[in-house]
């Protein structure tokens, strides 16, 4: 299977001068059609790695190639277009907009798409049903629990049918039932040919992975489940 994402000698340094690198010399490849789970201790650079891959952060050096496109050197306008149309982000803190309903928040990422309003509404209803939040459709996002907001965030990440799905600690506010729903969705997305990257401390998610990678600041290695959390 061809590599969808190729990362070579990635370095990311925050600040200037003697600041320590958040990532230093990371080289790894990820495939489509695979649920890739990234584990590692707090501060190991998991979020930084995902943000570099998703075009939210510029690497300090090194290369990130996504489907033969060098994202690490791409102009800002191309990065914005990439994030809008090709990537779905599931954030730990939701990134939803208070004052808008559940439906409106899910629809926001479609603002720049060419889909018609009818197909968007149909897709929203499908996602609401899949995530078991149809009853919340017209509720202001401010009135939802943390777990409900997380499910809305998942729907918003999927609404544009992205080829790359990035999830950073997606089960942090989910109970076992909703964690199971989420992992089933992630599996379904990967089996439909997407590249799915998940950073997590949650063994329930890791055990469902096709591949598990353990990240430290200076290296990333594929590991088995029994080795994934041995140093946590």
C-alpha positions in Angstrom: 0.0 0.0 0.0 1.3 3.4 -1.0 2.1 6.0 1.7 -0.4 8.9 1.8 1.7 10.9 4.3 5.5 10.9 4.2 7.4 12.8 7.0 11.1 13.2 6.8 13.3 14.6 9.6 10.6 16.8 11.0 11.6 19.4 13.6 9.3 21.9 15.4 10.8 24.5 17.8 8.6 26.9 19.7 10.1 30.3 20.5 13.6 31.4 19.7 17.1 31.1 21.1 17.6 28.1 23.4 14.0 26.8 23.2 13.7 23.1 23.3 12.4 21.3 20.2 8.9 19.9 20.6 9.7 17.5 17.8 13.2 16.7 16.6 14.1 14.5 13.7 10.8 12.6 13.3 10.5 10.4 10.2 7.4 8.3 9.6 4.9 7.3 6.9 1.1 6.9 7.2 -1.3 5.1 4.8 -4.8 5.5 3.7 -7.3 2.8 4.7 -5.7 2.5 8.1 -6.7 3.6 11.6 -3.4 5.0 12.8 -3.2 5.6 16.6 -0.4 7.7 18.1 0.4 7.3 21.8 3.1 8.7 24.1 3.5 10.5 27.4 2.3 14.0 27.9 4.6 16.5 26.2 5.9 14.0 23.7 4.7 16.1 20.8 1.5 14.3 19.7 -0.5 17.5 19.2 2.4 19.3 17.6 2.8 16.4 15.1 -0.9 16.4 14.2 -1.0 20.2 13.8 2.0 20.1 11.5 0.4 17.4 9.4 -3.0 19.2 9.3 -1.4 22.5 8.2 -2.1 24.4 11.4 1.6 24.7 12.3 4.7 25.2 10.1 7.6 22.9 10.8 10.9 24.5 11.7 12.6 22.2 9.3 12.1 18.8 7.6 9.4 17.8 5.0 5.8 16.7 5.1 4.5 15.3 1.9 0.8 14.5 1.6 -0.3 12.7 -1.5 2.8 14.0 -3.4 2.1 17.6 -2.2 4.8 19.2 -0.1 2.6 20.8 2.6 5.6 21.9 4.6 6.5 24.5 1.9 3.0 25.3 0.7 1.8 28.9 0.4 -0.7 30.1 3.1 -3.6 30.2 0.6 -3.0 26.6 -0.4 -2.8 25.6 3.3 -6.1 27.3 4.0 -7.8 25.5 1.1 -6.3 22.2 2.2 -7.7 22.6 5.7 -11.1 23.6 4.5 -11.6 20.9 1.9 -9.4 17.9 2.6 -9.0 17.7 6.4 -11.4 17.0 9.2 -10.3 17.9 12.7 -11.7 16.5 15.9 -10.4 18.7 18.7 -10.4 17.9 22.4 -11.9 21.3 23.1 -14.6 21.1 20.4 -13.9 24.6 18.7 -17.7 25.1 18.4 -19.4 28.5 18.2 -21.7 29.5 21.1 -25.0 31.1 20.0 -25.3 28.8 17.0 -27.4 25.6 17.0 -26.0 22.1 16.6 -27.1 22.0 13.0 -25.5 25.4 12.3 -22.2 24.4 13.9 -22.1 21.2 11.8 -22.8 23.1 8.6 -20.1 25.7 9.1 -17.3 23.8 7.4 -19.5 23.5 4.3 -19.5 27.3 3.8 -16.8 27.1 1.1 -17.9 23.9 -0.5 -19.9 23.6 -3.7 -22.5 21.2 -2.3 -26.1 22.3 -2.5 -28.1 23.0 0.7 -30.3 20.0 0.3 -27.4 17.5 0.1 -25.8 19.3 3.1 -28.9 18.9 5.2 -29.2 15.3 4.3 -25.6 14.7 5.3 -26.1 16.5 8.6 -29.2 14.4 9.4 -27.2 11.2 8.6 -24.5 12.3 11.0 -26.9 13.3 13.7 -28.5 9.9 13.5 -25.2 8.1 13.5 -24.0 10.0 16.5 -27.4 9.7 18.3 -27.9 13.4 18.7 -30.8 14.0 16.3 -32.9 15.4 19.2 -30.3 18.2 19.7 -30.4 19.5 16.2 -32.0 22.9 17.0 -30.4 23.4 20.4 -27.9 26.2 21.1 -24.5 24.6 21.4 -24.1 26.5 24.8 -26.7 24.3 26.4 -25.0 21.0 25.6 -22.9 18.8 27.9 -19.2 18.2 27.2 -19.9 14.8 25.7 -22.6 16.1 23.5 -20.4 19.0 22.2 -17.7 16.4 21.4 -20.2 14.5 19.2 -21.2 17.7 17.4 -17.5 18.3 16.8 -17.1 14.9 15.3 -20.1 15.5 13.0 -18.5 18.9 11.9 -15.2 17.1 11.2 -17.0 14.6 8.9 -19.4 16.9 7.1 -17.1 17.6 4.1 -16.1 14.0 3.7 -12.4 14.7 4.2 -9.7 12.4 2.9 -7.6 13.1 6.1 -9.2 12.8 9.5 -7.2 14.1 12.5 -8.4 13.5 16.0 -6.6 14.8 19.1 -7.7 13.1 22.3 -11.2 12.7 20.9 -12.6 10.5 23.8 -11.5 12.9 26.6 -15.1 13.8 27.5 -17.0 10.7 26.3 -18.5 7.8 28.3 -17.9 4.2 27.3 -21.0 4.1 25.0 -19.9 7.2 23.1 -16.3 6.1 23.0 -17.5 2.9 21.2 -19.6 5.0 18.8 -16.5 7.1 18.0 -14.1 4.2 17.5 -16.7 2.6 15.2 -16.9 5.8 13.1 -13.1 6.1 13.0 -12.8 2.5 11.8 -15.6 3.1 9.2 -13.8 6.2 7.9 -10.5 4.4 7.5 -12.1 1.4 5.8 -13.7 3.8 3.3 -10.2 4.8 2.2 -9.4 7.8 4.4 -6.2 8.4 6.3 -7.2 8.5 10.0 -4.7 9.8 12.6 -5.6 9.7 16.3 -3.6 10.9 19.2 -4.8 9.4 22.5 -4.0 8.3 26.1 -7.1 6.0 25.9 -6.4 2.3 25.8 -10.0 1.7 24.6 -9.1 3.6 21.4 -5.6 2.1 21.0 -6.9 -1.4 21.1 -9.1 -0.7 18.0 -6.2 0.6 16.0 -4.8 -1.0 12.8 -1.4 0.4 13.7 -0.1 1.9 16.9 2.8 4.4 16.9 4.6 5.5 20.1 6.0 9.0 19.9 8.7 10.7 21.9 10.2 14.0 21.2 12.9 12.5 19.0 11.5 9.3 17.5 8.3 7.5 16.5 8.1 3.7 16.4 5.3 1.3 15.5 4.5 -0.8 18.6 2.1 -3.5 19.7 -0.8 -2.8 22.1 1.0 -4.3 25.1 3.9 -1.9 24.6 1.8 1.2 23.9 1.3 2.5 27.4 4.2 0.8 29.3 5.9 4.2 30.1 2.8 6.3 30.6 
